[in-house]
Amino acid sequence: MPTRNFSRKTLGQRKYPYLLKGLEIVRPNQVWCTDITYVRLAKGYLYLVAIMDWFSRYVVAWRLSNTLEGSFCEEAL
């Protein structure tokens, strides 16, 4: 079951550098981003993955799933 504060750092967790620092994003399809979140329903959860173009903020693809198996993310990509 999902809990709050997924982004909270835990002991021993590695911090990764921001790889886009200093990169000027000047055209569509130069950089895509993705996010997975959950939607609470009366009898459970749905999981939403979205792939967006960083420059235009356009949603390139999205999928819903009732499980967190990776296949729905692959389908979106």
VMD Tcl script that draws the C-alpha trace (Angstrom):
set ca {
  {0.00 0.00 0.00}
  {1.45 3.44 -0.94}
  {2.58 5.71 1.86}
  {3.35 9.39 2.00}
  {6.78 11.01 1.63}
  {8.32 8.68 -0.96}
  {11.01 11.30 -1.59}
  {12.29 11.35 1.97}
  {15.96 10.38 2.06}
  {16.86 7.31 4.10}
  {20.12 6.43 5.80}
  {22.71 5.19 3.30}
  {20.73 6.32 0.27}
  {22.98 7.56 -2.53}
  {22.46 11.06 -3.89}
  {22.72 11.25 -7.68}
  {23.86 14.40 -9.53}
  {21.42 16.39 -11.66}
  {22.59 15.45 -15.16}
  {20.78 18.28 -16.97}
  {22.46 21.05 -14.99}
  {23.76 23.68 -17.40}
  {22.02 22.10 -20.42}
  {20.00 24.59 -22.44}
  {16.83 22.89 -23.64}
  {15.89 24.73 -26.83}
  {13.80 22.32 -28.95}
  {11.09 19.66 -28.68}
  {12.17 16.03 -28.20}
  {15.57 17.08 -26.87}
  {14.72 15.84 -23.35}
  {11.86 13.70 -22.11}
  {10.89 13.15 -18.49}
  {8.71 10.58 -16.77}
  {6.83 10.22 -13.53}
  {4.78 7.52 -11.84}
  {2.08 8.37 -9.33}
  {-0.92 6.69 -7.80}
  {-4.59 7.61 -7.84}
  {-6.53 6.57 -4.75}
  {-9.90 4.96 -5.46}
  {-12.61 3.68 -3.14}
  {-11.39 0.07 -3.47}
  {-7.67 0.43 -4.11}
  {-5.26 2.32 -6.32}
  {-4.52 2.97 -9.98}
  {-1.00 3.79 -11.05}
  {-0.35 6.44 -13.70}
  {2.85 6.80 -15.71}
  {3.32 9.87 -17.90}
  {6.10 10.68 -20.36}
  {6.48 14.37 -21.16}
  {8.55 16.52 -23.47}
  {10.59 18.79 -21.19}
  {10.64 21.74 -23.64}
  {6.94 21.96 -24.56}
  {5.50 20.23 -21.44}
  {3.46 18.11 -23.88}
  {2.38 14.68 -22.62}
  {3.92 12.30 -25.16}
  {2.33 9.16 -23.68}
  {0.57 7.89 -20.55}
  {-0.77 4.61 -19.22}
  {-2.85 3.45 -16.26}
  {-2.41 0.16 -14.43}
  {-3.84 -1.54 -11.36}
  {-0.40 -3.00 -10.52}
  {3.12 -1.59 -10.34}
  {4.57 -4.12 -12.77}
  {6.96 -2.50 -15.23}
  {5.11 -3.61 -18.36}
  {2.72 -0.65 -18.34}
  {5.71 1.73 -18.22}
  {7.24 -0.06 -21.20}
  {3.94 0.25 -23.07}
  {3.92 3.99 -22.49}
  {7.47 4.30 -23.79}
}
mol new
graphics top color blue
foreach p $ca { graphics top sphere $p radius 0.5 }
foreach p [lrange $ca 0 end-1] q [lrange $ca 1 end] { graphics top cylinder $p $q radius 0.2 }
display resetview
